[in-house]
Amino acid sequence: DRSVSRGLGDVYKRQVIINVYFKGAKLFMRMVDIILKKRDGGHLTKEEINFFIEGYVKGDIPDYQVSALLMTIVYKGMEKDEIFNLTEAMINSGETCDLSSIPGVKVDKHSTGGVGDKTSLVLGPMVASCGAKLAKMSGRGLGHTGGTLDKLESIPGFNISLSSEEFLEQVKNIGMAIIGQTGDLVPADKKLYALRDVTGTVDSIPLIAASIMSKKIASGSDTILLDVKYGNGAFMKNLEDARILAKTMVEIGNFFGRDTRAEITDMSEPLGKAIGNNLEVKEAALTLLGKGPKDLTELCLDSGSTMLVQAKIASDKERARQMLLEHLENGDAFEVLCKFVKAQGGDESYIRDLSKFPIARYKAEVRSPIAGYISKINALEIGLSAMKLGAGREKKEDRIDMSAGILLNKKIGDAVKKDELLATIYTERPNYESVLKDVYNAFEIVNEEVGTKPIVIETIEWI
């Protein structure tokens, strides 16, 4: 054994201890050295990243040291190969899904989260009706953004916990399945995310990208479509940050041999008109019946077109879009939704008769004080208001009221008359007056006509 000391700045020195064995050399690392290296803008090696992830998952490295490293990453960032190596280490921290027994190209889709984002409930049946195979693992909502699993569980009997065999068979037979992520899949992300949430280290593009893509790649699909939202109601507040995140994730996916593409979409107002769990399920069903809001329908047509091209079912997006429209019009996509719900234990009759869903005890209306045009709907405020009504969680242990939420009657660009309905709130909580005021304040009305932006701002297919 030998010890080597080398200076790092004028303040401290550290020791690197190297043990030399008969058949080679093994480097003994210390977590503090990795923290100091990244703090000073150094480049972490694959071995150092593996050491950090493996040690943390095993419990050998304490939270306080990992918190320190995460904060250095927030401030110093990571190079491409560091992000790739971090993603790979997280993937290798647990099991991965083998979807090879499912014939054809397996597709997946992920949204970075927004208000009223029920896209998977519409998009899944649409692409599955055209022959794509969607094997999807989703999450729950926290804060102002809703979770796909919570929405599905608003359907009586719906089961999000299928066995591996049931999951594979359902995708083979119906074309889609959506379940919760198992604890054995990317356990490193589960531990890291919980720590990031309480240490102010969520806001880092390398950490966000590695978190999302490690789960998507470990889930086993051949292709991945990313919906990266930006705006007031999204995690990414501006277009440039959304573009950087989207490109980073596309690069990760393609590095691991997955056809990965991204759409940057606008979340300056809620998606669709329904915010809240069973309200969003009902809106998803209506969209598959051709009666949904324009922005949700357009987003699903655009995203679905890309996914069908990725699945090699359509040669280009124009042909793919036509296929999707045909399956909406002939009812095939709606029938897939019904079969999907029934296969996972849900009461299919609630989808066929939407009036069966329970309606919250209290209902109150928000009306316009003046005539004009809707120029703004604060998506964040609407999302937080829905959470306060009981539709979301402020803390992970909070219980959700499946009937609570908000229905918008107007969208940006719409004309409105004085006293015309802007929105309706639903809740089981009697003291809702302050929330009603917040919803009222979320609307901005002006005298001049207001233009609208396209829902899909940009598509990133190859880097």
N, C-alpha and C positions, 0 to 999 in steps of 0.2 A: 504494500500500500504506500501511496505517497500523497502528500497534500500540496496543493498549489494555491498560492494567494495572488490575486491580481486586483489592482485598484479600479474602482468604478467611481469616478469623480473624486472630489477632495474630501468627501464626508465619511465614506465607509469603505470597508473591504469585505469580501466574502471568500469563503473557501469552497472549492470544487473538489470533492473527494472521489478519486477514481480507484476502483478495485480491479486489479489485473488478475485474470484467471488463466489457468493452463490452456484452455481452448478459446481464449479471446478476452475481451474487455467488457465490463458492464458499468454504465454510468449511474451513479447514485445521485438522485436529484432531491432537492428540497423545494417545497412549495414557495417559500419566501424568496428564493433565488428567481423563480419564474415571475413572481409578482414584481420584483425589482427590475428585472429585465424589461418587462412590458411597460412599467412605469417610466423607464428612461427611453422609451420609443423603440425598444429592441424587437426583433423578429423571432417569434416562437417557433421552434422546430416541431415536427410531427411527434417526436418522442416526448417532448415537453407537454404538448397538448394531450396526448394519450395518458401521460402520467397524471395530469390534473383531473381529467374526466374519470379515469378508472379509480383513482384514489378517492374522489368525492362520492361516487356511486357506492363504493365499498364502505364508506364511512371513515376512511383513514385520514382524510383531509377535512378539517372543521369548516363550518359555515363562515366564520370570520375571515379566514384566509381566502376562500372562494369569493366572498363579497369584495375583498380588496382587489382581487384580480379582475372581477367583472367591472369594477369602477375604472380601473386602468384601461380596460378595453373601450369603455364608453368614451374616455377622453383621448386615447391614443389610436383607436381603430385597429383594423386588421387588414393585412394584405390578402389577395385572392387565395394564395395557397394556404394561408392560416385559416381562412374561412372554410375552405374545402376540407382541411384536416380536422377542424373542429366538428364539422358536420359528420364526417366519417366516424370520428370517435364517439359521437353521440349515437349514431346508428348502431355501432358495434357494442353499445352499452347494454343491449338487450336482444330480444328475439326480433326476427323480421318475418313478414308474411310471404308465403309462397303461393302465388296465384296461377302457377303454370298449369294446373288442372282445368282452369277455365279456358275454353277455346276462344280464339280471337284476341284482339288487342284490348287490354284492360285500361280504362281511362279513369282519371281522377281529377278533381277540381277543388280548389281552396280559395276562400275569400279571407282577406285580412280583417273583415268585420265592419259592420256598419249598422245603422238604424233601419229597421224594417227589411233586413236582408234575408229573405226566404227563398233565395235563388235555387238552392239545392233541391227543394221540394218541387220545383217546376222543371228545372233543367234535367234532373236525373230521369224522370219519366219521359221527357222529350227525346233525349239521346238514346235511352234504352228501347223506346218504341221503334227507333230506326236501326237497331241491331248492335249498338255499342254496349259494352259491359262495364258498368260503374260499380266498383268495389270500394266503398267509401267509409272512412272512419272520421267521425266528427266530434265536436266538443260542446261544452255547455256555455251559457252566457254568463258574463260578469260585468257589473256596471251598466253602462248605457247601451251596450251591444247585446243582442239576443243570440242564443245558441240553438243550432239545428236540433240537437237532442231534446232540449226542453220543448221545442215546438212540436216535435213528433210525439212526445209523451203527453201532450194535451189531447191526443186521440186515445180514448179509453182502451186499455189493454196492450198498447203498443210496447214491444219489447226491444230495447236497444242492446241487449246482451245475448247475442247468438254465439253458439259454439263455432269453432273454426269450420267444422264440417257443414253445419247449417248455413253459415255465411257463404261458403263456396257454392253449395248446392243452389241457394237462392239466386246468386248472381248468374249461375248457369241457366236456371229455369226461367227467371223473370227478367234478367238483364240488369238488376240493380239490388243493392242492399246498403243500408246505412246503419252503422253500429257505433258504440262508444269505443274509444281507444283502450286497449287492454293495458294493465299495469306492467306487463312484460315488454311492451313496445317502447323503445327509447326511454327507459327510466331516468337517464341523465337529464332529459329535457324536463321531466316532471319536477325533479329536485331543483334544477337551475331556475325554472320559471317561478316556482314558489319563492325562491330566494330573491330573484330580480324584482318581484312584485313588492317586496317589503324593504328593499335597499336602494330604491331609486335608480335601478339599472335596466329598466325595461327599454328605455329609449336609446337603442343602439342598433344600427342597421346590420352589422355583422351578427349580433346575437339574435335579432329577430329572424334574419334569413336562415341561420343555422337551426334555430328552433323549428321553424315551419318546415324547412326542406328535409331535415332529419326524419320527421314523422311521415312526410309524404313519400320519401324514398323507401323507408322501412315498411310502409304499407303495401309495397309490392307492385303497384300499377306500372304499366309501360309508358303512359303519357300523363302529363300533369298540366292543367290549365290553372293559372293563378289570376285571381281577381284582386288587384291591388287598388284599394279605394283611397281617395284623398278628399279633404274638405273638412268642414266644421264637425261633421258627425263621424269622422274616421280617425284612426290612430295617426296616420300620416296627414298632416295639416296642409301641406302644399304639394304642388305638382312635381317639383324637382326632387324632393325627398322620395315621393312615391316612385318616380322614374328610377332613381338609384336603387331602391329596394327591389323593384321589379327586375331590373337588369341583373342584380346580384343573385337573385333566386333562379333566374333563367340560366345563368352561368353555372350555378351549383348543379341544377338538374341535368344540364347537358354534360357536365363533367362526369356525372355518374351514369351516363348512357341513357338517360330518359329524355324523350321528346318533351321539352318543357317550354311553354309559351306563357305570356302574361298579357292581361288587359288592364289598363289603368282607367278606373271608372270614377265618376263624380259622386261624392257624398256630401254635397252642399245642402241637400234636402233629403229627407227620408226616402228610401226606395219603396215605390208603390204607395199605397194609402193606409195600409194596416200596420200597426206597431203593437205587438203583444202576441202571445203564443197561439191560442186557438183562432184569434183574428187573422193571423198570418197564414195559418193552415187553410182557413176558408178562402183567403185571397189567392193562395197557390192553386187550390182546386178550381176556382173561378177562372184563373188565368189559363189553365189547361182546357177549360171549356170555351176559351175564346172571349172571356168577359173580364179579363184582368186589366190593370192600368197599363198605359202605353210604355212607361219607362221600364217596368219589370219585364214586360213581354219582349221589348226590344233587346234588353240585356241578355235574356235567355236565348233569343234567336241568334244573337251575335256570338255568345259564348258556345252555344250548342253547335254552331257552324264550324267553329275552330276545332271543337272536340271530335266532330265527325271526320274532319280532314285528318286529324291526328290518328284516329282509329282506322284510317284508310277505307272508310265506308263511302266517302265522297271525294271526288278529285279536286274540288275547289270549294270555296265558301259560298259561292252563288248557288251551286247545285245542292250543297248541304242545307242552305237556308230554305230552298224549295221543298226538300224532303221534310224538314221540321214543320213547315207550314202545312204540308199535306197531312202529317200525323196529328197536328192540332185540329185541323178541320174535320178529319174523319173519326176523331174520338179515340184513336189508338193510344195517344199519350196519357189521356185521362184514365183509360182502362189500366195502364201500367201502374199509375198511382194507386188505384184501388187494389190491384193484385199485390203490390208492394206492401201496403198497409196490412192487408189480410195475412200475408205470409209471415209478417213479424208480430202477429197476435193482435193487431189493432182491429177495432170494430169498423169494418168497411162501410157499414150503413151510415156512419157519420160523414163520410166523404160523399156518398151519393145523396144524402139529405143533410145539408149544412145547417138546417134549422135545429138539428138535434144537439148541436154544441151548446153548452150552458152559457147564459148571458149574465154578466155581473149584476149584482143587486142595485148598484147606484149608477145612474147615467146622467151626464150633464153636457150641455152644448156650449160651444164657443162661437159667438157670432161677430160679424164684422161691424166695427163702429162707423165705417165710411164706405163709400163706393170707390172703386179703383182697380188696381191690378196687383197681384201678389208678386212682390219682388224678392222676398226672402222668407224661408222657413228654417229656423235655426234647428238643424238636425240634432245637435248635441242636447239642446234644451228639451226637445221632444223626447229623445231617448231617456234622459234623466227623469222626465216627468212620468213616462211609462213605468220606469223602475219604481218611482215613489208610489205609483198607484198599485204596485204589487206584481207587475209583469216581469221584473228582473231582480237580480241580486246585487246588493251593495257589498255583502260578504258572502263567501262561498257557502256558508251554512244556512243562508237565508232560504226560506221556502217561497216558491213562486205560486202566484194565483194565475192559473191558466186562462181565466176569463178576463183578466184585467188588460187594459191597454188603451190605445187611441186610434180612432179612425179619422183620417184627414178627408175633408170634402173638397179641398182645393190644393193645387200644386203651383209651383212657381210659373208665372206667365199667364195664369188664369185670371179672367175678369171676375170681379165680385161686386155685388150690390150691397147697399147698406142693410144691415141686419141679416144678411145671408149667412148660412151655416159655414163655418170654417173647419170645425173639427168637433168630434164627440169623444168624451172620455168614459171609460168603463172601469169600475172598481168595486171591491167588496169593503173598502175602507171608507167610513162615513166622513172623516175629516179631510175632504179633498179640495177645499176652497183655494188653498194656496197653490196647489198644482194646477187648478183651472186657470188661475192668473198667470202662471208660468207658460202654459200652452198659449194663452192669449198673447203674451209678450213675444212668443216665438215667431209670430207672423209680422211681416212688414208690408205695408200697402202704400203704393204710390199712385200718382195721377196718370203718368204716362204708361203706354204699353211696354211690356218687358219681354225681351227675347229669352230664349232658352238654349242651354248647351246640350250637345249630344251626350248620352249616358256613357258611351265608350269614347274616351278621349284619345287613346293611343293603344296600339297593339304591338307587342314586342315578341317577335317570333324567333329570331336568331341573333346571337351575339358574336 
